Amino acid sequence: MESEKLPDHIVYTHSVIEFVTVAAETCLFLEQATEQSRKEFIQRSVKLLPFLYLKASLLPVVESVFDDAPERFVTEEDYLFVKEQVEQLLGADDSYLEVFHPDMAISDTPIAAFVSEDLADIYQELKDFAANYQTMDVDIMNDALVVCIDAFGQHWGQKNLNALKALHAVRFSESFNIEDDEQSIEKTKLNRNSFLNFLQDDDDLNDNQLLL
């Protein structure tokens, strides 16, 4: 859809459209995680996650229309599907020490966190948002945006940064560039369909080249 033909509503502003595009790309990337090698997944993640954070941080302030929260689409099975694929790819590098956990101040021992859980949490918020956005009902789209922005500030923005920090450490470790991709973990073929087919057109993904 060309920008000049979009309705005059906040959900169709440039910053929101860009965020929707990156959100859809992120969900598709995570759904197809094991179609990539471990090295490819990490290399793309450290490019995609900061880009996602940037686009989310530029979203406008939005007021809710309805009293009830938007519909949730991601099931426990969907969540575990993403989590387990990332966990399978990263292996021992899935875990890291969490320094921003609320219990850290009263804990005598380090608190472990997991990149796979962080990315699955991010996926859940983005997929729910994008599925509501796909309804093309501006009021539903509006409130889905409100929920997503709030969740970004409350938790998934921090999870994005945490996962990025952990993956950055792996990506730029001395052993990363000498890993043998031929010995990567056996890949699980996925058969999930993208939930935002209209956003997969290369002409619409203007920023996609930054993620390759």
N, C-alpha and C positions, 0 to 999 in steps of 0.2 A: 504494500500500500504506500503510495507516494505521500510525502509529508504534507503537500499542499491540499490533498484531498481528505485529510484526517479531520474528524469533528473537533470543534473548539471545546476541549475538555482537558483537565489536568492529566488524565491518564494517557493522553496522546501527545504530551509535550515531548520535546526532544530528549531530555534527560531520562524520562520514564521509558521511552521507546528503546533507548540505548541500554538501559538496565534490563528490560525484558529480553532483549537480544542476548546479552551476556548471561543472564540467568538461564535461558533456554540452552545455550551452548554449554554451560556448566553442568546442567542436568544430563544432557546427552553424553557429555564427556564421562561422567561418573557412571552412567548406565552401561557404557561400553568400555569400562576400565580395563577389563581383562582381554580386550581385543588388542591391547597395546602391550609392549614389553614393559618390564619394571622400569627400565631406564627412560623409555618414552613417557610413561605416566608421570614420573617425577619431574622430568624436564618441562612438560606441559603444565603441570600443576603449579610450579613456581612462577610461571608466567600468567596463568589464568587467575589464581587467587588474588594477587594484588590488583589486577584489573577489575575483578568483581568487587573488591572492597572500594575501589575508587568510584565506580559507577553507583554503588549503593550510597556512598557518602554524599553524592551530588543530588540525590533525590529531593524533591520539594516537600515542604510540610503539607500534610493532607489531613482533612477532617473527615470523620466517619459519617456515613449516611444512615446506616441501620444500627439498631441497638444490639442485634445478635452478630456474633463473629461469622466470617465467611466459612463456607464449607471446607472441610478437610478431605483431601483425596488420597494422600499417601497412607498406605496400610503398613502394619508391622512387617508384613512380608516384603513390601517394597523397600522399607528401611533396611532390613537385614540383608536384602539382596545387594544393595550398594555397599553396606558395611563389610560384608564378607568378601566381596570382590577386592576391595581396597586392602583389607587385612591380608588376603591371600597374596597380593602383589608385593606388599611391603615386608611381610615376614617380621623379623626381629626389629626392623626399623619403624614398625607401626607405633611403638610405645615411646613416650617421652615424659619428662618430669614437668608437672604443671605448677607454675609459680603464682598463678592468679586464681587458684581455686579458693572459694570462701573458707574452707576448712584449713587452709595452709597456716593461718596464724596460730591455730591451736594444735597443730599436728607436730609430733616429735619426729616423724619420718616423712620422707619425700612422698608426694602424691603422684601416682602414675596416671597418665592420660593417653589417649589413643587417637592417632590421625584418622583412622577409619571411622571412629565414632564422631569426630568433629565434622568430617566430610559428609557423613550420613545425616547429621543434624542440619547441616547447611542445605543438603539436597532436599530434605523434607520441607523446609521453609520455602525454598525456591520453587519446588514442584507444585506445592499447594498454591502459591501465588500465581504461577504461570497457568495452572489449570483453571483457576478462577478468571484470570485475565482472558483466557481463550473463549470464555462465554460471550464476549463482546457486549455484555450488559455493563454500561459505564458505572452504575452504582455498585455492582458487585466487584468490578475491576478496581474501583476507587477504594472500597473497604479492604480488599485483598492487599492493596498497596499500603494502606495504613498499618495492617497487621505485620506485613513484611518489614516495613521500616522500623516499627517498634521492636520486633524480634531482632533486627540487626543491632540496634542499640543495646538490647538486653542480653543477648547471648551469641547469636551466630556471627556477628562482626568480630568478637573476641576469639571465637573458635576458628574463624578464618585466619586470623593473625597467628594463633597458636600452631595451627597445622602448617602454615607457611614457614614459620620459624623452624619447626622440626624437619620439614622437607628440605629447607635451605641447607641445613646442617648435613643432610645426606647428599644432596646434590653437589655440594662443594667439598665433600670429604676426599681424602687422598685416594681412597679405594674406588670411588664412583666411576672414574673414567677407565679403569682397568677391569671392570666387571665384564663378564662374558655373557652377552645377550642370548647366546645359543643355549645357555644353561638356565634360562629364566623359568619360573614356575609354569607348569602346564596351564594353558589358557582355557577358560571356560567360555564357550561361544554363547553369546547372548541373542535373544530373539525379541527383545522389547522394542516397541515402536516409539518413535519420538512423539511427544505430546503437543508439540508446536511445529507442525510440518511447514507452516507458512513462514517460519523464521529460518528455515534451513537453506533458503535460496541464497546463493553466494552474493547476489546483488544487495541483499538486505544486511548481510553480516559485514559491514564496512570495516569493523575493527578486528575481524577474524584473523587477518593476516598477522596481527600482533601476537596471536596465540600459538602460531606454528613454530 
